[in-house]
Amino acid sequence: MKPRKIFLLPGDGIGVEIMAEARKFIAYMNDELKLGFICEEGLVGGAAYNAHGMPISDGDMRRALAADAILLGSVGGPEWDGVSYDLRPEAGLLRLRKDLQLFANLRPAICYPALASASSLKSDLVEGLDILIVRELTGGVYFGEPKEIIDLGEGQKRAIDTQIYETYEVVRIARVGFELARTRRGHVTSMEKRNVMKTGLLWNEVITAIHAARYQDVILSHMLADAGGMQLVRAPKQFDVIVTDNLFGDLLSDVAAMLTGSLGMLPSASLGSLDEISGKRRAMYEPVHGSAPDIVGKGIANPIAMIASLAMCLRYSFALNIEADRLEKAISAVLDDGLRTADIYVQGMQKVSTSEMGDAILEKFRLISA
């Protein structure tokens, strides 16, 4: 069996605390399930800036490129508010995405039955919710050039961000969405703004063409992104897989996240292209929540998004689908037992710490795996 290399990047804030919980599962899977994970650890974000003067060092980028998968905690915090734009903690995350060519971001929005009442929507609208947002991650307005602020004189400035998409970028993200829909309920909704944006027109045209050529077994719907945001809070269970660009994916996935009750519950995967020779693809897994500097060191952070990100890692990077299913079932079982961290606590439940939640899920995972 070839070693399975995971590069751990705890990052900043609660990233360090939740990564400690993920390590428990990796250790168990090595010791008891003999899965052969080899872990190295590096720095990213503010932690890397403090150590190296940059948000990720060249050495850690080389280790990231050599790994089978990357597990990342969180980046950023008020400590680095005064850092120049190019050296801010988030720039480390953007470099990882760009250099690893992680073009497909998968953002599940799943409402566990035990948490339906914690959603900001009525329980009947979200109970059983299972949406997958597929966001294009390396193109669009976040990376387009020119990107600048120009001083026009006389107290006036002009800020420029450029939205650019080429056909191949839309084709590859569309394929990811259609392929994943085939493993789910077989429905893709493509969201863009073709009514006011040329990139939206191209997006719609390309996705329509690839659907007709290769994926007619999947239902395809088109929706303007602003209407999509409204529908996510009106009737979210109508959606299966949503495919959208970088900007709209960023916004819509955060809207979908709140349908589930807490950002602390949701994982994500960022995937690159499949290497036809090795059969592998570069990938990074991370919770969608931030570094939460207000609760650092209090032991109350919710580790579920980090643990669920590890489950996605097992599934997409190592094809360990059985183990991934068991880990996700362990999370659900602990929630059914009434254990809650502070962010999802309600009267009558049992409030637990970060480590207690991790231990409880690990024990369920042990029992399910036995």
C-alpha positions, 0 to 999 in steps of 0.5 A, a space after each residue: 500500500 502506497 503511503 497517503 500523504 496529508 499536509 496539515 495547515 492549522 493556520 490561525 485562530 481556532 484553526 489550531 484547536 480544530 486541527 487537533 481534533 482532526 489529528 485524533 481521527 488520523 491517529 486512530 485510522 493509522 493505529 487501528 485501521 492501518 490506513 497508512 496516513 503520513 502527515 507533515 505540518 506547515 504554516 499558513 496565514 498570519 502564523 506564516 507571516 509572523 514566522 516568515 514575513 509571508 502568508 505561506 513560505 516557498 518551502 511549505 508550498 513545495 510540500 503542499 504540491 507534493 502532498 496527496 491532500 491538504 487539510 487546512 484550518 483557518 486564516 486571518 484575524 485582527 492581529 494582521 489588519 495592518 499588513 499590506 494587501 499582498 501579504 495579508 493572511 488570506 493571500 496564503 489561501 489564494 496562493 494555495 488555490 492558484 498554484 495547486 490549480 484548485 478550480 472546483 470548490 465543493 460546498 455542501 449545505 446539509 441540515 442534520 435532522 437534529 439541527 433543523 430547529 437551529 436554522 434561521 428558516 422554519 424546520 420544514 423548509 430545511 429538514 433533510 436539506 442536502 445541497 452541493 454548491 460547485 463554485 469555480 475557484 481560480 477565475 473570475 473577478 477575484 483573479 482577473 487583471 487589471 485589479 487596481 486603484 488609480 489616483 485620478 487627482 483632485 481627491 478622486 480615485 478609480 477602483 478596478 476589478 476585472 471579471 474574466 472567464 474563458 470557455 475551458 474554465 466553464 467547461 471543466 467546472 460544468 463537468 464536475 457539477 454534472 458528474 457529481 449530480 449523477 451520483 446524487 439526484 441528477 439535477 444541476 442548476 446553473 447560476 449566473 447574471 446573463 442579463 447584465 454580464 457578458 461572462 454570464 452569457 458565455 457561462 450560460 452558452 457553454 453549460 448549455 452546450 456541454 449538457 446537450 453533448 454529454 449530460 442529457 441524463 442530468 436535468 439542467 436548469 438555469 437561474 439568475 444568481 440574484 433569483 437563486 439567492 432568493 430561492 435558497 431562502 424561499 424553498 432551498 430543497 428544490 436544489 440538488 447541485 448548483 454550479 456557479 462562478 467564483 463571485 456568486 459561489 462565494 456569496 451563495 454558499 454562505 447564504 446556503 451555509 446559514 440554512 443549516 444552523 451554523 457555519 461551524 457545521 460545514 466542510 468544503 473541498 477544493 479540487 484540481 484536475 484529474 491526472 490521467 496518468 496517476 489517477 490523482 487530483 490535487 485537493 485541499 479540504 477546509 471548514 467554511 468558517 473563519 478563524 473566530 478570534 473572539 473565541 480562541 483559547 476558550 475551548 468552545 469552537 465547533 470541530 464538526 466542520 473540520 472533521 467533516 472536511 476530513 471525511 471529504 478528504 477520505 472520499 475524494 482524495 483516497 477513495 475511502 468511501 466506507 470510512 467517509 460514510 462512517 465518519 459522517 454517520 458518527 457526526 450525525 449520531 452524536 448530534 442525535 444524542 444531544 451533544 452541542 458546542 456553544 454555537 449550536 446549543 439550545 436549552 435541554 441539550 448537553 453543552 460540550 467543549 471542542 475536545 469533548 465533541 471530538 472525543 464523542 464523534 471519535 467514539 461513535 466512529 470506533 463503534 461504527 468501524 468495529 
